[in-house]
Amino acid sequence: MPELPEVEALARHLRDHAVGRAVARVDVASLSVLKTADPPYSALHGRTVTAAARHGKYLDLDCDGVHLVAHLARAGWLRWSDSVSPAPPKPGRGPIALRVHLGGPGFDLTEAGTQKKLAVWIVRDPVEVPGVARLGPDALAVTVDEFAAVLAGRTERIKTVLTDQSRLAGIGNAYSDEILHRARLSPFATAGKLDEESAGRLFASLREVLTDAVERSAHQDAARLKAEKRSGLRVHGRTGLPCPVCGDLVREVSFADRSLQYCPTCQTGGKKLADRRMSRLLK
């Protein structure tokens, strides 16, 4: 799933390549991707792209006051082309859900797999999108005091709090694993019970991991962002491989629809986490 660094990189790419261009046409290949009807997507036609922004993991293309807001979900992506095909994509065929023509160049919003969760809203203000309206402070801009307030009194596991978009916007499964690994904290630690030193270490780790990922992604084009993300991960997606810090094997805890990865030596005092959602550390 694209997270804060990748969506920020896509927004920068659109600022560099789309801003100043007029929307010639929008083709919708999958009507289910559109979550709004007023204004219609045709309201974008003829408007100039004036800005591109990010709200958590939402991508926002401002077309002179009418916004195309997209959430790429787990398998969605933006594919830019300097010469987009003038032929509209065929509905129901292939991964393309929506195509934006910008007078020669343009981009497709695509989604792989069978679970179609890519979503697009056409709105006059991004806060009209329910998910945007519910976002907590942005993870890249959150202050120490705001972060302390996010953790205070929470009884959930820290992994859960980090990925709750209403608490902290932009972090998903992959970067939460990376942040916790760098902070040397168990993903099963209770958020509200972290001592001051651990909470400070977690905040510093969050800033370092996200800032580094944004900087690495900043000069990549959209086609290379996924590979760039994978190349920078220490534990996420590396089950069974040696931890680059201590050499212990990276372990995995699997849930119904996702999994997390961690290093026992770096994060849990050498103990392995049981592979059940509600279990505690194995004794």
Secondary structure, 3 states (H helix, E strand, C coil): CCCHHHHHHHHHHHHHHCCCCECCEEEECCHHHECCCCCCHHHHCCCECCEEEEECCEEEEEECCEEEEEECCCCEEEEEECCCCCCCCCCCCCCEEEEEECCCCEEEEEECCCCCCCEEEEECCHHHCHHHHCCCCECCCCCHHHHHHHHCCCCCEHHHHHCCCCCCECCCHHHHHHHHHHHCCCCCCEHHHCCHHHHHHHHHHHHHHHHHHHHHHCCCCHHHHHHHHHHCCCCCCCCCCECCCCCCECEEEECCCCEEEECHHHHCCCCCECCCCCCCECC
